[in-house]
């Protein structure tokens, strides 16, 4: 009985997150209400509060659902004992781009993240969380790049902090621009070439080398 209750609770949580995606995508995050999400999920507002503290908590859980499947690749590139950190990063970046076009859930959530969030006073905590996660992402990329330098896959003089900022901005920019006008080209078809050009920048750009004090 306890196991079934746990399964039912997880089913309800999934229903709520599915409804959250639909409502956020349709109305935008700031204009969506918990009552509308509850109605779309077929549950009470109390059921939402059982699983999630507030709208920010819902948004965070929604993002985690698309991040978790790629977390293994991300962590592999950050491990110091990984023999091919740059290869792992390459795989991760290509899959990120392809998913935006080919996976409907990923595409929907990325559209919400980039075009349907207004950081109003109500969502101040969400804004802070997103800022913290952006900084953490830069740090994680820098760690992976440092591992690639240690393995001789990238130049010894690479400024990993600045390079990480560049990688992050490049990937965010491509996804944001493609989502705005997806009919221009196939992001999935061009993913490898786009990531290849990023790798060339890391390997050969003199602007990304550490400057002498």
N, C-alpha and C positions, 0 to 999 in steps of 0.2 A: 504493500500500500504506500509506504514512504517513497519507494522508487517511482511509482506512478505519479505521486504528487509532485515530485521533483521534475519529472518529465513534462507534466502539465504546466508547471511554472515556467519551464524553458520554452515550451510552445507559445505560451502567452507573451513571453518576452520577445520572441521572434515576430509574432503578430504585431506587437507594438512598434518594433523597429521598422518592419515593412511598411506599416501605416505612416510612420514618421517620415520615411523617404518620400512617399507619395504626396503627403500634405505639404512638406517643406518644398518639394519640387513644384507643386502647383501654386502655392500661395506665397512662398518665401518664408524664411525662418522667423523674421520679426513679426509678420502678420499672422502666422499660424498659432492657434491656441491649443492647449492641452485637451480641451473639450473636443475640438475637431479631430485631433489625433485619436482620442479614445473612441469617438464615434466611428472613425474609419477602421479602427482595429476591432470594433465590436466588443469593447470592454468598458469598464467604468473608469472614471478618473482615479479612483482609489487604486485600481490595478496598476495604473501607470506609476503612481507614487510608491507602490510596493516595490517596483523594480528600479525606478529612476527618481532622483531627487528633484530635478527640474528640467527645463528645456535645454539648458547647457549640457546636462548629464546625458540627455537623449541624443543630442548632436554628437557628443564625444563617442558614445557607443556606436552610433551609425558610422562614424569614420573608422573606428577600430575594426568593423566587420570587413572593410575592404583592405585594410592594412595587414591584418593578421596572416593572410595567405602568402604574403611576400616577406614576412618578417624573418623567416629562416635564411633567405638569401641575403638580406640586409645584415643580419648578425654574423653570417659567415664571412662577409667582406671585412667586418670589424675585428675578427679574431686574429690575434698575432700569430697563431699557428696555422692559419689558412695559407696553403701553398699558392693559391691563385686569387688574391683579393681583387685584382683589377678585372679578372674574368668574371668573378661573382658580381661585381658592380655592373659590369656590362650587361650580364643576363638580367639583373634587376631593372635597370633603366629601360631596356628593350621591352620587357614584360609590362612595365608601368605604362609605356606609350601604347602598346598594343591593346591593353585592357580598356583604355579609355574609349576606343572605338568598338571593340568586339564584345565587351561585357556590358550588357544594359544596366546592371546595377552600378558598376563602377562609373559608367558614363553619367548616370543620373546623379550620383553623389558628387562627382566632380563639378557638374553643372550647378548644383546647390552651393558647393563650397566657393565657387568662383563668381557666380552671378546672382545668387539668391540669398546672400547674407548681408544684412545691414546691421552694423555694430551699434545698435541703439543702447540707451542707458540700461535697459532691461537685460541686454546681452553683454554687458561690460565684462562679466566673468568669463564669457566665451572668448571675447577679444583677448583677454590676458592669457588664457590657455593657448590660443592659437599663436600668440607671440612667443610664448615659452616653447611650444613645440617646434616653431620655425628655428629658433636658436639651437634647440637640441638636434634638429635635423642637420644643421650646418656642422655641428660638432661631430655627429656620427659620420657624415661624409668625410670630414677632415681625417678622422681616425682610419677609415678605409683607405684613403689616399696615402696616408702615412705608411700603412702596411704595404701598399703597392710600391712606394719608394724603397722601403726596406728590402723588398723582394727583387729590386732592380727592374720593376715594370714601368716606373716613371722616373724622371730625372731627379738626381739627388738634390738639386737646388730648388725644387718645386715649393712654392709657398702654399702649404696645404690648407691653411685657413682661408686665404684669398681664393684658392682654387675651389674649395668647397662652396663658398658663396656663389661662385660663377656656375658651378654645376647645378646648384639648387635653382638659381634664377633662370638658367637655360631650360631646365625641365619644366618649371612652372610656366614659363613664357610660351613654350611650344604647346602645352596642353591647353592653356587659357585661350590662345589664339585659334587653335583648331576647333575648340568647342564653340567659339563665336561664329565661325564660318566653316562647318565640317564638310561642306560640299566641294571645297577647293582641291583636296587631295585625300588619299587614304593614309591616315596616320599609321595604321597597322602595316601597310605595305612599305612605308618609308622609315619605319622605326629603326632598323639597323643602320641605315645611312645617316640618319640624324644623330644616333649615338656614336657612330664612327667619327663624325665631324667633331663631336665633343671630346672624344678620346684624342684626336689630333691636336686639339687646343691644349689639352693637358700635357701632351708629350712635347709639343714644339713651340708654344707661345712664350716668347721672352718676357712678356709682361707679367707672367705668372711665376717668375723666378724671384727668389728672396733677394731683397736689395741689401747692399752693404750698409752697415750703420754709419 
